[in-house]
Protein backbone atom coordinates (compact mmCIF):
# COMPACT_ATOMS: atom_id res chain seq x y z
CA UNK A 1 0.00 0.00 0.00
CA UNK A 2 2.82 2.41 0.92
CA UNK A 3 4.49 1.98 -2.48
CA UNK A 4 1.21 2.45 -4.31
CA UNK A 5 0.66 5.65 -2.33
CA UNK A 6 4.14 6.72 -3.40
CA UNK A 7 3.20 5.99 -7.03
CA UNK A 8 -0.03 8.00 -6.68
CA UNK A 9 1.86 10.98 -5.29
CA UNK A 10 4.71 10.72 -7.81
CA UNK A 11 2.72 10.47 -11.03
CA UNK A 12 0.56 13.61 -10.50
CA UNK A 13 3.15 15.46 -8.38
CA UNK A 14 3.09 18.59 -10.55
CA UNK A 15 -0.69 18.76 -10.32
CA UNK A 16 -0.58 18.38 -6.53
CA UNK A 17 2.17 20.97 -6.08
CA UNK A 18 0.50 23.44 -8.44
CA UNK A 19 -2.75 23.25 -6.52
CA UNK A 20 -1.04 23.41 -3.14
CA UNK A 21 1.18 26.39 -3.92
CA UNK A 22 -0.61 28.48 -6.58
CA UNK A 23 -3.80 28.91 -4.56
CA UNK A 24 -1.80 29.96 -1.51
CA UNK A 25 0.14 32.53 -3.52
CA UNK A 26 -3.11 34.03 -4.81
CA UNK A 27 -4.47 34.19 -1.29
CA UNK A 28 -1.39 36.08 -0.09
CA UNK A 29 -2.87 39.05 -1.97
CA UNK A 30 -5.58 39.35 0.69
CA UNK A 31 -3.44 40.07 3.76
CA UNK A 32 -1.02 42.14 1.67
CA UNK A 33 -3.93 44.32 0.54
CA UNK A 34 -4.69 45.03 4.19
CA UNK A 35 -1.07 45.83 4.91
CA UNK A 36 -1.22 49.20 3.23
CA UNK A 37 -3.79 51.76 4.31
CA UNK A 38 -4.30 53.31 0.87
CA UNK A 39 -4.77 49.88 -0.76
CA UNK A 40 -7.05 48.89 2.11
CA UNK A 41 -9.09 52.04 1.63
CA UNK A 42 -9.33 51.46 -2.12
CA UNK A 43 -10.29 47.85 -1.55
CA UNK A 44 -12.96 48.69 0.95
CA UNK A 45 -14.36 51.61 -1.06
CA UNK A 46 -14.50 49.44 -4.18
CA UNK A 47 -16.19 46.67 -2.29
CA UNK A 48 -18.63 49.02 -0.62
CA UNK A 49 -19.59 50.39 -4.05
CA UNK A 50 -19.99 46.88 -5.45
CA UNK A 51 -22.06 45.65 -2.53
CA UNK A 52 -24.21 48.74 -2.13
CA UNK A 53 -26.88 47.39 -4.48
CA UNK A 54 -26.33 43.77 -3.63
CA UNK A 55 -26.67 44.08 0.10
CA UNK A 56 -30.42 44.14 -0.11
CA UNK A 57 -30.48 41.07 -2.28
CA UNK A 58 -30.19 38.00 -0.04
CA UNK A 59 -29.85 35.60 -2.95
CA UNK A 60 -26.98 37.51 -4.50
CA UNK A 61 -25.21 37.77 -1.17
CA UNK A 62 -25.75 34.11 -0.42
CA UNK A 63 -24.32 33.14 -3.81
CA UNK A 64 -21.07 34.68 -2.57
CA UNK A 65 -21.42 33.00 0.81
CA UNK A 66 -22.01 36.29 2.61
CA UNK A 67 -24.51 36.50 5.46
CA UNK A 68 -23.31 39.76 6.97
CA UNK A 69 -22.32 42.26 4.31
CA UNK A 70 -20.57 44.71 6.64
CA UNK A 71 -18.27 41.89 7.66
CA UNK A 72 -16.75 41.53 4.17
CA UNK A 73 -14.88 44.82 4.49
CA UNK A 74 -12.47 43.16 6.88
CA UNK A 75 -9.72 40.65 6.27
CA UNK A 76 -11.45 38.25 8.61
CA UNK A 77 -14.74 38.68 6.81
CA UNK A 78 -13.21 38.16 3.37
CA UNK A 79 -11.35 35.02 4.37
CA UNK A 80 -14.11 33.41 6.41
CA UNK A 81 -16.92 34.22 3.97
CA UNK A 82 -15.70 34.63 0.36
CA UNK A 83 -12.79 32.27 0.64
CA UNK A 84 -13.75 29.51 3.04
CA UNK A 85 -17.26 29.37 1.76
CA UNK A 86 -18.11 28.85 -1.07
CA UNK A 87 -14.83 28.97 -3.02
CA UNK A 88 -12.71 26.53 -1.00
CA UNK A 89 -15.29 23.70 -1.12
CA UNK A 90 -15.95 24.28 -4.82
CA UNK A 91 -12.28 24.39 -5.79
CA UNK A 92 -11.27 21.50 -3.55
CA UNK A 93 -14.20 19.42 -4.80
CA UNK A 94 -13.19 20.05 -8.42
CA UNK A 95 -9.47 19.43 -7.78
CA UNK A 96 -10.17 16.18 -5.92
CA UNK A 97 -12.38 14.89 -8.72
CA UNK A 98 -9.72 15.75 -11.32
CA UNK A 99 -6.94 14.07 -9.32
CA UNK A 100 -8.87 10.92 -8.45
CA UNK A 101 -10.09 10.61 -12.02
CA UNK A 102 -6.44 10.70 -13.13
CA UNK A 103 -5.69 7.86 -10.71
CA UNK A 104 -8.97 5.94 -11.01
CA UNK A 105 -11.86 6.03 -13.43
CA UNK A 106 -10.21 8.18 -16.13
CA UNK A 107 -7.11 6.01 -15.81
CA UNK A 108 -9.30 2.97 -16.45
CA UNK A 109 -10.74 4.59 -19.55
CA UNK A 110 -7.42 5.70 -21.00
CA UNK A 111 -5.61 2.48 -20.04
CA UNK A 112 -3.00 3.76 -17.54
CA UNK A 113 -4.79 1.88 -14.77
CA UNK A 114 -4.01 -1.47 -16.46
CA UNK A 115 -0.44 -1.25 -15.18
CA UNK A 116 -1.63 -0.65 -11.60
CA UNK A 117 -4.21 -3.43 -11.89
CA UNK A 118 -1.49 -5.91 -12.87
CA UNK A 119 0.41 -5.32 -9.62
CA UNK A 120 0.06 -7.67 -6.64
CA UNK A 121 -2.62 -5.75 -4.75
CA UNK A 122 -6.22 -6.54 -3.92
CA UNK A 123 -9.02 -4.30 -5.13
CA UNK A 124 -9.49 -3.28 -1.49
CA UNK A 125 -5.88 -2.12 -1.21
CA UNK A 126 -6.17 -0.13 -4.43
CA UNK A 127 -9.46 1.42 -3.36
CA UNK A 128 -8.44 2.36 0.17
CA UNK A 129 -5.12 3.76 -1.02
CA UNK A 130 -7.00 5.97 -3.48
CA UNK A 131 -9.48 6.88 -0.73
CA UNK A 132 -6.61 8.05 1.47
CA UNK A 133 -5.42 10.32 -1.33
CA UNK A 134 -9.01 11.55 -1.90
CA UNK A 135 -9.34 12.40 1.79
CA UNK A 136 -5.99 14.00 2.42
CA UNK A 137 -5.35 15.80 -0.87
CA UNK A 138 -8.12 18.35 -0.22
CA UNK A 139 -7.04 18.84 3.39
CA UNK A 140 -3.39 19.22 2.40
CA UNK A 141 -4.14 21.74 -0.33
CA UNK A 142 -6.46 23.88 1.79
CA UNK A 143 -4.11 23.92 4.79
CA UNK A 144 -1.30 24.77 2.41
CA UNK A 145 -3.29 27.72 1.05
CA UNK A 146 -4.15 29.20 4.42
CA UNK A 147 -0.67 28.62 5.82
CA UNK A 148 0.97 30.32 2.83
CA UNK A 149 -1.56 33.13 3.22
CA UNK A 150 -0.67 33.36 6.90
CA UNK A 151 3.05 34.03 6.22
CA UNK A 152 2.61 37.83 5.77
CA UNK A 153 0.14 37.91 8.66
CA UNK A 154 2.71 36.27 10.92
CA UNK A 155 5.71 38.23 9.69
CA UNK A 156 4.45 41.72 8.85
CA UNK A 157 2.79 44.54 10.70
CA UNK A 158 -0.69 44.58 9.18
CA UNK A 159 -3.52 46.91 10.05
CA UNK A 160 -5.78 43.88 10.19
CA UNK A 161 -4.82 40.38 11.19
CA UNK A 162 -6.14 36.88 11.73
CA UNK A 163 -5.72 34.45 14.58
CA UNK A 164 -4.01 31.25 13.57
CA UNK A 165 -5.95 28.62 15.54
CA UNK A 166 -9.45 29.84 14.54
CA UNK A 167 -8.24 30.17 10.95
CA UNK A 168 -7.13 26.53 10.98
CA UNK A 169 -10.54 25.51 12.33
CA UNK A 170 -12.22 27.38 9.50
CA UNK A 171 -9.76 25.78 7.07
CA UNK A 172 -10.62 22.30 8.32
CA UNK A 173 -14.37 22.83 8.03
CA UNK A 174 -14.11 24.44 4.58
CA UNK A 175 -11.73 21.73 3.32
CA UNK A 176 -13.96 18.92 4.59
CA UNK A 177 -16.89 20.37 2.67
CA UNK A 178 -14.80 20.25 -0.52
CA UNK A 179 -13.54 16.76 0.31
CA UNK A 180 -17.15 15.55 0.67
CA UNK A 181 -17.88 16.52 -2.96
CA UNK A 182 -14.55 15.19 -4.20
CA UNK A 183 -15.02 11.89 -2.40
CA UNK A 184 -18.49 11.45 -3.87
CA UNK A 185 -16.99 12.02 -7.31
CA UNK A 186 -14.23 9.53 -6.57
CA UNK A 187 -16.72 6.97 -5.22
CA UNK A 188 -19.03 7.35 -8.22
CA UNK A 189 -16.05 6.91 -10.55
CA UNK A 190 -14.89 3.85 -8.64
CA UNK A 191 -18.38 2.36 -8.58
CA UNK A 192 -18.92 2.73 -12.33
CA UNK A 193 -15.43 3.03 -13.83
CA UNK A 194 -16.65 6.10 -15.70
CA UNK A 195 -15.10 9.53 -15.16
CA UNK A 196 -18.28 11.19 -16.42
CA UNK A 197 -20.10 9.69 -13.43
CA UNK A 198 -17.54 11.22 -11.08
CA UNK A 199 -18.43 14.65 -12.47
CA UNK A 200 -22.15 13.92 -12.61
CA UNK A 201 -22.37 12.88 -8.96
CA UNK A 202 -19.58 14.92 -7.36
CA UNK A 203 -20.30 18.05 -9.40
CA UNK A 204 -24.04 17.44 -9.25
CA UNK A 205 -24.16 17.28 -5.46
CA UNK A 206 -21.93 20.32 -5.22
CA UNK A 207 -24.24 22.30 -7.53
CA UNK A 208 -27.34 21.17 -5.64
CA UNK A 209 -25.90 22.06 -2.24
CA UNK A 210 -24.49 25.36 -3.48
CA UNK A 211 -27.86 26.39 -4.92
CA UNK A 212 -29.65 25.22 -1.78
CA UNK A 213 -27.27 27.31 0.31
CA UNK A 214 -27.80 30.34 -1.90
CA UNK A 215 -31.56 29.98 -2.36
CA UNK A 216 -32.47 28.71 1.10
CA UNK A 217 -34.59 31.77 1.80
CA UNK A 218 -36.76 31.19 -1.27
CA UNK A 219 -37.78 27.58 -0.87
CA UNK A 220 -38.50 25.16 2.00
CA UNK A 221 -36.81 22.25 0.24
CA UNK A 222 -33.59 24.23 -0.26
CA UNK A 223 -33.76 25.36 3.36
CA UNK A 224 -34.16 21.74 4.50
CA UNK A 225 -31.26 20.58 2.30
CA UNK A 226 -29.06 23.39 3.58
CA UNK A 227 -29.85 22.74 7.21
CA UNK A 228 -29.77 18.96 7.16
CA UNK A 229 -27.48 17.56 4.48
CA UNK A 230 -25.47 20.35 2.87
CA UNK A 231 -21.73 20.59 3.44
CA UNK A 232 -22.02 24.32 2.67
CA UNK A 233 -24.74 24.61 5.30
CA UNK A 234 -22.59 22.66 7.76
CA UNK A 235 -19.83 25.30 7.57
CA UNK A 236 -21.41 27.56 10.21
CA UNK A 237 -18.86 30.04 11.52
CA UNK A 238 -15.90 28.03 12.80
CA UNK A 239 -13.57 31.08 12.90
CA UNK A 240 -15.69 32.77 15.55
CA UNK A 241 -17.56 29.88 17.15
CA UNK A 242 -15.05 27.04 16.82
CA UNK A 243 -15.76 23.65 15.33
CA UNK A 244 -19.27 22.32 15.86
CA UNK A 245 -19.31 18.57 16.44
CA UNK A 246 -22.70 18.21 14.69
CA UNK A 247 -21.40 19.96 11.56
CA UNK A 248 -18.23 17.89 11.55
CA UNK A 249 -20.16 14.69 12.10
CA UNK A 250 -22.51 15.45 9.20
CA UNK A 251 -19.69 16.06 6.71
CA UNK A 252 -17.60 13.11 7.95
CA UNK A 253 -20.65 10.82 7.79
CA UNK A 254 -21.25 11.85 4.19
CA UNK A 255 -17.61 11.23 3.32
CA UNK A 256 -17.56 7.74 4.84
CA UNK A 257 -20.97 6.85 3.38
CA UNK A 258 -19.76 7.81 -0.12
CA UNK A 259 -16.53 5.85 0.38
CA UNK A 260 -18.48 2.77 1.45
CA UNK A 261 -20.76 2.96 -1.60
CA UNK A 262 -17.78 3.32 -3.94
CA UNK A 263 -16.06 0.34 -2.34
CA UNK A 264 -19.12 -1.89 -2.80
CA UNK A 265 -19.12 -1.09 -6.53
CA UNK A 266 -15.39 -1.29 -7.15
CA UNK A 267 -14.75 -4.55 -5.29
CA UNK A 268 -16.38 -6.95 -7.73
CA UNK A 269 -16.88 -5.20 -11.05
CA UNK A 270 -15.03 -5.60 -14.31
CA UNK A 271 -12.64 -2.76 -15.02
CA UNK A 272 -13.80 -0.29 -17.66
CA UNK A 273 -10.79 -0.79 -19.93
CA UNK A 274 -10.90 0.35 -23.53
CA UNK B 1 1.43 -23.42 -15.49
CA UNK B 2 -1.40 -21.27 -16.83
CA UNK B 3 -4.78 -22.97 -16.71
CA UNK B 4 -7.97 -21.49 -18.12
CA UNK B 5 -11.03 -23.73 -17.81
CA UNK B 6 -14.45 -23.06 -19.34
CA UNK B 7 -14.03 -19.29 -19.36
CA UNK B 8 -17.14 -17.33 -20.30
CA UNK B 9 -17.04 -13.57 -20.12
CA UNK B 10 -19.68 -11.49 -21.89
CA UNK B 11 -19.83 -7.73 -22.28
CA UNK B 12 -23.11 -5.83 -22.18
CA UNK B 13 -23.22 -5.82 -25.99
CA UNK B 14 -23.20 -9.63 -26.00
CA UNK B 15 -19.64 -9.95 -27.32
CA UNK B 16 -16.88 -11.60 -25.33
CA UNK B 17 -15.66 -15.16 -25.01
CA UNK B 18 -17.51 -18.44 -24.45
CA UNK B 19 -16.37 -21.65 -22.89
CA UNK B 20 -12.66 -21.18 -23.51
CA UNK B 21 -10.19 -23.66 -22.08
CA UNK B 22 -6.47 -23.18 -22.59
CA UNK B 23 -3.51 -24.50 -20.67
CA UNK B 24 0.15 -23.57 -20.93
CA UNK B 25 2.69 -25.87 -19.30
CA UNK B 26 5.83 -24.69 -17.54
CA UNK B 27 8.49 -24.03 -20.16
CA UNK B 28 5.90 -23.76 -22.92
CA UNK B 29 5.23 -20.74 -25.12
CA UNK B 30 1.68 -20.70 -26.44
CA UNK B 31 0.54 -18.31 -29.14
CA UNK B 32 -3.02 -17.04 -28.85
CA UNK B 33 -4.09 -16.15 -32.34
CA UNK B 34 -7.07 -14.40 -33.83
CA UNK B 35 -8.15 -11.25 -35.61
CA UNK B 36 -9.40 -8.10 -33.85
CA UNK B 37 -12.40 -8.88 -31.67
CA UNK B 38 -11.72 -12.61 -31.52
CA UNK B 39 -11.40 -12.50 -27.71
CA UNK B 40 -7.64 -12.60 -27.10
CA UNK B 41 -7.49 -9.51 -24.88
CA UNK B 42 -10.71 -10.49 -23.11
CA UNK B 43 -9.22 -13.89 -22.29
CA UNK B 44 -6.03 -12.34 -20.96
CA UNK B 45 -7.81 -9.60 -18.98
CA UNK B 46 -10.12 -12.21 -17.44
CA UNK B 47 -7.09 -14.26 -16.45
CA UNK B 48 -5.65 -11.14 -14.78
CA UNK B 49 -8.90 -10.53 -12.91
CA UNK B 50 -9.57 -7.20 -14.68
CA UNK B 51 -12.77 -8.59 -16.14
CA UNK B 52 -15.09 -10.65 -13.98
CA UNK B 53 -16.15 -13.78 -15.88
CA UNK B 54 -19.61 -15.29 -15.50
CA UNK B 55 -18.05 -18.77 -15.53
CA UNK B 56 -14.65 -20.34 -15.47
CA UNK B 57 -11.67 -21.30 -13.37
CA UNK B 58 -8.51 -19.29 -13.95
CA UNK B 59 -5.27 -20.43 -12.37
CA UNK B 60 -1.57 -19.66 -12.59
CA UNK B 61 0.78 -22.12 -10.90
CA UNK B 62 -2.28 -23.55 -9.15
CA UNK B 63 -3.28 -20.13 -7.73
CA UNK B 64 -6.78 -18.93 -8.56
CA UNK B 65 -6.28 -15.46 -10.03
CA UNK B 66 -9.74 -14.26 -8.95
CA UNK B 67 -9.71 -15.76 -5.45
CA UNK B 68 -6.10 -14.95 -4.65
CA UNK B 69 -5.06 -12.08 -6.92
CA UNK B 70 -2.11 -10.90 -4.81
CA UNK B 71 -0.26 -14.22 -4.82
CA UNK B 72 -1.14 -14.78 -8.47
CA UNK B 73 0.05 -11.37 -9.64
CA UNK B 74 3.31 -11.76 -7.75
CA UNK B 75 4.28 -14.47 -10.23
CA UNK B 76 2.64 -13.06 -13.35
CA UNK B 77 4.15 -10.60 -15.79
CA UNK B 78 1.45 -8.88 -17.81
CA UNK B 79 1.75 -6.73 -20.91
CA UNK B 80 -1.43 -4.93 -22.02
CA UNK B 81 -2.38 -4.87 -25.70
CA UNK B 82 -2.13 -1.09 -25.81
CA UNK B 83 0.11 -0.12 -22.91
CA UNK B 84 -0.54 3.38 -21.59
CA UNK B 85 2.00 4.70 -19.12
CA UNK B 86 2.23 7.87 -17.01
CA UNK B 87 3.56 10.42 -19.50
CA UNK B 88 5.31 12.76 -17.08
CA UNK B 89 7.77 10.21 -15.71
CA UNK B 90 10.91 8.80 -17.26
CA UNK B 91 11.49 5.08 -17.67
CA UNK B 92 14.00 4.90 -14.82
CA UNK B 93 11.54 6.39 -12.30
CA UNK B 94 8.76 4.15 -13.53
CA UNK B 95 10.96 1.04 -13.27
CA UNK B 96 11.84 2.07 -9.70
CA UNK B 97 8.17 2.55 -8.78
CA UNK B 98 7.20 -0.72 -10.49
CA UNK B 99 10.01 -2.61 -8.78
CA UNK B 100 9.18 -1.08 -5.38
CA UNK B 101 5.54 -2.08 -5.74
CA UNK B 102 6.73 -5.63 -6.35
CA UNK B 103 9.35 -5.46 -3.59
CA UNK B 104 12.01 -6.16 -6.19
CA UNK B 105 15.22 -4.50 -7.30
CA UNK B 106 15.58 -2.70 -10.63
CA UNK B 107 18.70 -4.67 -11.60
CA UNK B 108 16.96 -6.87 -14.16
CA UNK B 109 14.99 -3.89 -15.50
CA UNK B 110 18.26 -2.06 -16.14
CA UNK B 111 19.74 -5.14 -17.81
CA UNK B 112 16.72 -5.38 -20.10
CA UNK B 113 16.80 -1.63 -20.82
CA UNK B 114 20.37 -2.08 -22.01
CA UNK B 115 19.41 -5.03 -24.21
CA UNK B 116 16.57 -3.00 -25.72
CA UNK B 117 18.85 0.07 -26.10
CA UNK B 118 16.37 2.19 -24.18
CA UNK B 119 17.10 5.77 -23.05
CA UNK B 120 15.91 5.43 -19.47
CA UNK B 121 16.33 9.10 -18.53
CA UNK B 122 14.04 10.27 -21.33
CA UNK B 123 10.50 11.29 -20.44
CA UNK B 124 7.91 8.74 -21.51
CA UNK B 125 5.98 11.31 -23.50
CA UNK B 126 9.05 11.86 -25.66
CA UNK B 127 9.41 8.17 -26.48
CA UNK B 128 8.28 6.61 -29.75
CA UNK B 129 5.56 3.93 -29.73
CA UNK B 130 8.20 1.22 -30.03
CA UNK B 131 10.20 2.56 -27.12
CA UNK B 132 7.08 2.86 -24.95
CA UNK B 133 6.37 -0.78 -25.82
CA UNK B 134 9.86 -1.67 -24.58
CA UNK B 135 9.17 0.15 -21.29
CA UNK B 136 5.91 -1.75 -20.85
CA UNK B 137 7.67 -5.04 -21.65
CA UNK B 138 10.37 -4.34 -19.09
CA UNK B 139 7.72 -3.51 -16.47
CA UNK B 140 6.12 -6.88 -17.18
CA UNK B 141 9.42 -8.75 -16.90
CA UNK B 142 11.39 -6.95 -14.19
CA UNK B 143 10.38 -9.32 -11.38
CA UNK B 144 11.30 -12.43 -13.42
CA UNK B 145 7.76 -13.86 -13.35
CA UNK B 146 6.92 -17.56 -13.57
CA UNK B 147 4.06 -16.85 -15.95
CA UNK B 148 3.91 -14.31 -18.75
CA UNK B 149 0.71 -13.00 -20.27
CA UNK B 150 1.66 -10.81 -23.18
CA UNK B 151 -0.93 -9.14 -25.39
CA UNK B 152 0.61 -8.40 -28.79
CA UNK B 153 4.10 -8.01 -27.34
CA UNK B 154 5.93 -7.14 -30.56
CA UNK B 155 3.55 -4.33 -31.54
CA UNK B 156 5.64 -1.31 -32.49
CA UNK B 157 9.00 -3.05 -32.03
CA UNK B 158 11.48 -2.86 -34.89
CA UNK B 159 12.80 -6.19 -36.29
CA UNK B 160 16.07 -5.92 -34.33
CA UNK B 161 14.33 -5.54 -31.02
CA UNK B 162 11.71 -8.12 -31.94
CA UNK B 163 14.61 -10.53 -32.15
CA UNK B 164 15.89 -9.35 -28.75
CA UNK B 165 12.38 -9.89 -27.36
CA UNK B 166 12.15 -13.44 -28.77
CA UNK B 167 15.55 -14.28 -27.26
CA UNK B 168 14.39 -13.04 -23.86
CA UNK B 169 11.16 -15.02 -24.12
CA UNK B 170 13.03 -18.19 -25.06
CA UNK B 171 15.26 -17.72 -22.02
CA UNK B 172 12.21 -17.34 -19.78
CA UNK B 173 10.76 -20.54 -21.26
CA UNK B 174 14.05 -22.40 -20.72
CA UNK B 175 13.91 -21.29 -17.09
CA UNK B 176 10.47 -22.89 -16.76
CA UNK B 177 8.09 -19.98 -17.20
CA UNK B 178 4.75 -20.57 -18.89
CA UNK B 179 4.10 -17.98 -21.56
CA UNK B 180 0.86 -17.03 -23.26
CA UNK B 181 1.27 -14.42 -25.98
CA UNK B 182 -1.29 -13.10 -28.38
CA UNK B 183 -0.80 -12.11 -31.96
CA UNK B 184 -2.62 -11.51 -35.22
CA UNK B 185 0.23 -12.96 -37.22
CA UNK B 186 1.15 -16.62 -37.65
CA UNK B 187 4.73 -15.81 -38.72
CA UNK B 188 5.35 -14.14 -35.37
CA UNK B 189 4.11 -17.17 -33.46
CA UNK B 190 6.24 -19.38 -35.68
CA UNK B 191 9.39 -17.73 -34.31
CA UNK B 192 8.81 -18.50 -30.67
CA UNK B 193 5.75 -20.61 -29.88
CA UNK B 194 5.63 -24.32 -29.07
CA UNK B 195 1.87 -24.44 -29.41
CA UNK B 196 -1.01 -22.29 -30.60
CA UNK B 197 -4.64 -21.69 -29.80
CA UNK B 198 -6.87 -19.97 -32.31
CA UNK B 199 -9.87 -17.89 -31.34
CA UNK B 200 -12.77 -16.97 -33.58
CA UNK B 201 -15.75 -14.84 -32.51
CA UNK B 202 -15.04 -15.50 -28.84
CA UNK B 203 -14.65 -19.27 -29.14
CA UNK B 204 -11.60 -21.49 -29.37
CA UNK B 205 -11.48 -23.25 -32.74
CA UNK B 206 -8.01 -24.81 -32.60
CA UNK B 207 -5.47 -25.78 -29.97
CA UNK B 208 -2.46 -27.85 -31.00
CA UNK B 209 1.31 -27.85 -31.00
CA UNK B 210 2.85 -25.59 -33.61
CA UNK B 211 4.54 -28.64 -35.13
CA UNK B 212 1.19 -30.39 -35.64
CA UNK B 213 -0.20 -27.28 -37.29
CA UNK B 214 2.73 -26.88 -39.67
CA UNK B 215 2.79 -30.59 -40.60
CA UNK B 216 -0.94 -30.48 -41.32
CA UNK B 217 -0.47 -27.37 -43.45
CA UNK B 218 2.28 -29.09 -45.40
CA UNK B 219 0.15 -32.20 -45.96
CA UNK B 220 -2.65 -29.98 -47.23
CA UNK B 221 -0.18 -28.23 -49.54
CA UNK B 222 -0.82 -24.86 -47.97
CA UNK B 223 1.53 -22.26 -46.66
CA UNK B 224 1.13 -21.40 -42.98
CA UNK B 225 -0.71 -18.15 -43.55
CA UNK B 226 -3.28 -19.82 -45.80
CA UNK B 227 -3.73 -22.61 -43.29
CA UNK B 228 -4.32 -20.00 -40.58
CA UNK B 229 -6.73 -17.97 -42.75
CA UNK B 230 -8.72 -21.14 -43.30
CA UNK B 231 -10.01 -20.81 -39.74
CA UNK B 232 -11.73 -17.63 -40.82
CA UNK B 233 -12.76 -18.70 -44.34
CA UNK B 234 -10.58 -15.91 -45.71
CA UNK B 235 -8.23 -17.98 -47.88
CA UNK B 236 -7.55 -16.45 -51.32
Interface residues (C-beta under 8 A of the other chain):
Chain A: X3 X4 X6 X7 X10 X11 X14 X110 X111 X112 X114 X115 X117 X118 X119 X120 X121 X122 X123 X268 X269 X270 X271 X273 X274
Chain B: X9 X45 X48 X49 X50 X51 X52 X69 X70 X71 X72 X73 X74 X76 X78 X80 X82 X83 X84 X85 X86 X88 X89 X93 X97 X98 X100 X101 X102 X103 X136 X139 X140
